[in-house]
C-alpha cells in the first residue's frame, strides 16, 4: 500500500499550497490516477478534476497488494482500511496539513472504516493508554492528527447502504471491467458489500461514523444518474445452456449514495446528482457536467480556506459560559422551615468543565465543600476532654456557603451557656451530632430554640444520596450544538456511574434484558483452541466486536504486571470476572482539556460495551471453555450495539434536527424549533389494546420527554439593534484569528456565541433571540423597519416626549426675568430659525430622538424554552438570558466566579431563570404553596411552562411586579385609547371644517371668502388620519402575532395536560402529578384571559379601521364637493372676466383702425406735407419695418432661449452622432 503524489504539473508536491487532497479509488483499481484522469488514457493531454485550483496538492492511494490472488480473497474492507491508515501515518508530506479526502465507489467504505478506526485509536491515545499505539521512528502522523486535520470528504458513488450490483457474483466480471479492476471481487468482499451496515459486526456502521461528521465542514455525496450496461449470464428455466445479456442499471443509486437517513442526520452533507455513469463519476463524465464540477471546486476552495479558523473559538467560548447544576431532594420529615430543597453547584461550572467531568461532579463537590468544615469541627469536639470542651462557633457564610437563597443565612453568634449547664449541653450537642450522622443528616450550624430547652442547636440539614430526587441542568443559550453535547454528556455520566457500580459490586446480578435471539447470536469463531483465539484478539482485533478493548487492555495490564499479553488474555478466558480489570485499563478517553461532541458517541458506546461484557462474563460458569467465554463476550457486545442508547430517541432527527424550521432566506432569525411536547412511554408498561396512544417508546423503559416552548420576553432596543446587525453581517464577518481574539476580548457572551455558532457546518445552529416581528414574520428577510416601529417602542417615545415637555416649562419658569429678556433679545436678533427640540410639539411630525435615548427603550422578544427529561433523575433546560453589553444596567448576569459567587448578582426583570429558581428555592414563609417542591422531572417541566406563560403578561402579581414600560397589554390598550381619542377629534374637526366650507361658499364672493375657503380645504388633508390608520393596523398586526403565540402555547399545554393525565391513569410513574396538571390548567386559563383581552382589542382595532376608512372616504367626498363648488365659483368669475374682455375687444376693434390712420396721416412725410426736405413715406416704412423686425427677432430669441440653449451648448461631435 502506498500514497504517492501527482506530478508537479498536475497538482503534485510544490510550494505555497494550502491543503492536500487524498484521492482513493475503488478497491482493486489497477491505477489510481486513471480513476480521476480526464480524458481517459491514450486520448491526448490529460488533467484531473482539481486542475485549475492553485491551493491544493494531490496524493493517490494505490491498492498495490490487490494484484496478489491470495490477498484478494482474504482481504475485506477492514484490512484495506488498515493499509490506508498505515500509509497515512507514514506519509510525512501531509504532516500538520489540512486534508480533503475524495473516495470513489468502494473506496469510500475503506475511508469510512479507516476514519472510524483512527478515531477510536485517537481516543485511546488521549486516555493515557498508548500501549502499542505509539509512533514508530518512520511514522509522521498520529491518529489524532489524521482525524483533526480531515475537514471535508467527497464521496463519489459510495454504497453506504449496500449495492446489489457490487455484491452480486453474476455482475462481478462486468463490474471489474467497468472499474478497471484486474481481479473481480471475491466472496468475502461481496458479502460485506451486501450488508455494509453490519461491517465487522458493528451492527450500525453509520452510527459509528456519524460522530465524525460533526468534525467536518462539508461532505459532498455525488451519485450517478446514468445507467451502466453490465453483461450478465442468464439461464432459461427449461434450458440447460446459458447465455449472456446486457443489464442496464445504476450500480449505486441515490439512496445508497446518501450518507444521512432517518436515524442519522448529517447536516454538512450535500447530495449532488451528476450526469454520468458509475465509472464516470470521478471525472464528472469527462468534464461534461461542468456546472457540478465548477461548483464542487469553488466550494472546496472556500471551505478549506475557512477550515483553519472554524474550530478555534469553541474551547475559549466553552470556558466562558457557565452552567447551573441544581440537585433536588426530598424534604426532611422532621424539619419544616430550614430544609434545603435544592443543593446547587457553587461556583457554577463552565461548559468546558461540565463536558469534561459531568454535572454530577460539581454538585458533589459543593456538598463535600459544605460538609468539610463540619467534619473538622466534629472531630475536634470528640477529641477534646469534656472538662476542656468548647462549643464550636457557628459556621460563617464565608466558610460554608449554601445554595443561593434568601433563607440560607446563618447566625452571627452562639448563645450564652451557663457554666452549670456546660457539661450537659456538650453531651446534648454530641448526641445531636451522632443522631444526625446516623440518620444521614449533617448539621451545618445555626442556633435556634427547640422544644423543652433554651439555646440548643437546630441544624440546616444536607441530604444524602438516597434522598436525591432529580437534577436540573440549565444552560443560558439556545445553541443546538451545546444541547446535544450536554445530553450526551449526561448519558456518558450515567454509563460511567453504572461502570463504577460494576467495579465496586463483587456480586454482579444477571442481566435482566431479553436473551439474544438466534438471529442476534449469529456471531461465532472459527477457532476452538485458546491460543488461536488469543492470537486472533491481538493480531486482528477489529475482526471481532470485543477485540479492541481486550487487546489494548491486555497490553496495558501486561506492561504493568511485567507479563505477556497472552497470559492476561488466557486468564480472562479462564476466569471471566477478571475481565473488568482488563477492560478498565483499555477504556477509551478524551483529552484532559477538551471534550468534543464527536468524541462522546464513541465514549458512550465503549462504556456500554464494557458493561455488557462484564455482565455477560459474570453469567458464565467457571467451567466454561475459552471458546464459550469468547463467543459470549462478542454476542453481548453485538446485543448492546443493537440496543438503543439513552439519548437515541431524544436526539432522533425527527424529534431534533427536523423540528428545526428554517426560512428560505437563510438568516438566523428564521430558525426556530417547532413548538411541541412529546413524552416517550415505557415500552413494558404499554398495553397492546391501547391503540389510541401513539407508540413512541423510551429506549430505557423510563419516561422521557422533550419540550420546545415559545414565550414572551423583552430586550432593550439598542441590544436588539446590535444583535440584528451582527446576525446580518455574520456571513460576511471576518472570521480570521485576529478578529476572533479582538472579539473575544471586548464582546459580550451573546455576541461571542452569535459569532461562533451563527453558522455551523453540522447545522447544529444557534437559535438567537427574536423580536416580536421576527417571530411573527420569520420568512421576512429583514424586519428592521418593523422592529423600530413596535407599539411599546412608540409608546415609550411618546411618554418620553410627554415627560420632557412637562419638565421644560418648569425649568423655564425658574429662569430670571433678566435671563428670559436676554434670551428673547437673542432670539429676535438672530436671523436663523430656531431648532425644534426632539420632544417639541411645535411641529406636526415627530422629531427623531437621539440613539442614546432610544437604545434604552424596550422592545418585545419571543424566546424559546427547550427542555428534556433524559431519565427520571435528570432534566435539562436551555433558554437565553437577556445580556446587553451596551446597557449594562439592564443586564441579567447570574453566572458567578469563585470570588463573587452569591454576591452582587444583577438579575433582570421578568427573567425566567430567576422566576423558576427563586420560586423553587425561596423562603418557605413567603412562598405560594401550590408552586413549591417539585417531586420529579415532570413537575419541574410543568412549573417551567407555568412561569414562562405567566411571567411577563401577568403584570399585576404582588410577588412579581412588572415595570410600567413592560406591561404589554396595558400599553397596547393605552395606545389604542389614544388612537380612539384621535379618531373622535378627527370627526369633530371634520364637522367644523365642513361647516366652515359651506359658510365660505354661501357667503359673499370676494378675496377674503376665497382665503377662508382655501384654509378650510387645507383642513381636509388626510395625512394625519392616514398615519393613525397605519398605527391602528400596526397594533392589530402585533395583536395577531400575540394570538399566534398564545395559540402555540395553548396547543403545547393541551398536549402536556393530556399526557400527564394518561401517565397518572396508567401509573407509569410512582408519583402523581395532580399539582402539575393544576399548574398547566392555570397557565392555560391565564392564556385564555390574555387572549380575551387581545380579541377585544382586535375588535376595537377593526372598528377604528372602519371608522378611519369612513372618515377618509367622507373627506374624499367632501373634497370632491368642495372642488366642484370652487370650480363653479371660478367659472362664474371667469364668465364675468370674459364679459369685461369682450368690452375691451369691441373698443379695441373700433378704435384700432382710427388710431392707425390718425398716426399714419399725422406723419411729417413728403407725400403729406409737399415739402422737399421731409423724408418720403417709403423711407419711413422701410426704417420702421427693419427696426421692428429686429426687435421681434430678439424678443422671440429671448423667449425661446431655454429651448435652444441645450442644443447650442452640445458638442458638434455629439450632434453628428445623434444625426
Protein Blocks (a to p, Z undefined) as FASTA:
>chain_A
ZZddddfklopacehifbdcdddddehiablklmmgccdehiacaddfkgoiakbccddd
ddfklmpmklmmmpcfklmmmmmmmmmmmmmklgoiacddddehjlmmmmmmmmmmmmmm
mmmmmnopaghkaccfkbcbdfklmmmmpmbdcdehiafkopfklmpmklmmmmmmmnop
abacdfklmmmmmmmmlgghlopamlmmmmmmmmpmbdcddddfbdcddddddddfkbcb
dcdddddddfbafklmpmbdfklccfkbccddddddfklmmnognolammlmmmmmmmmm
mmmmmmmmmmmmmmmmmmmpccdddddddddfkbcklpcfbdcddddddfklmmmnopkl
mmmmmmmmmmmmmmmmmmmmmmpcfklgccdddddfklpccdddfklccdfbdcdddfkl
mmmmmmmmmmmmmmmmmnopacehiacddehiahiacddddddfklpfbdcdddfbdcfk
lmmmmmmmmmmmmmmmmmmmmmmpmbacddfbdcddfklmmpccfbfbfklmmmmmmmmm
mlpmklmmmmmmmmmmmmmnopafklmmmmmmmmmmlmmmmmmmmpccddfkbccfklmm
mmmmmmmmmmmmmmmmmmpcfkbcfklmmmmmmmmmmmmmmpccfklmmmgmklmmmmpc
cdfklpaklgccdddddddddfklpcfklmkbccdddfklpacddddddddddddfklmm
mmmmmmmmmmmpccbfklmmmmmmmmcfklmmmmmmmpcfklpacdddddfklmmmmmbm
blklmmmmcfklmmmmmmmmmmmmmmmmmmmmmpcfklmmmmmmmmmmpmbdcdddfkbc
kbfbdcdddfklmmmpccddddddddddfblmbccddddddddfklmmlpccfbdcfklg
oiapacdehifklmmmmmmmmcfklpcfklgoifbfklmmmmmmmmmmmmmmmmmbfklc
cdfklmmklmmmmmmmmmmmmmmmmmmmmmmmmmmmmmmmmmccdfklmmmmmmmmmmmp
cklmmmmmmmmmmmmmmmmmmmmmmmmmmmmmmmmmmmmmmmmmnopafbdcklmmmmmm
mmmmmmmmmmmmmmmmmmmmmmmmmmmmmmmmmmmmmmmmmmmmmmmmmmmmmmmmmmmm
mmmmmmmmmmmmmmmmmmmmmpccfklnopakbccfklmmmmmmmmmmmmmmmmmmmmmm
mmmmmmmmpcfklmmmmZZ
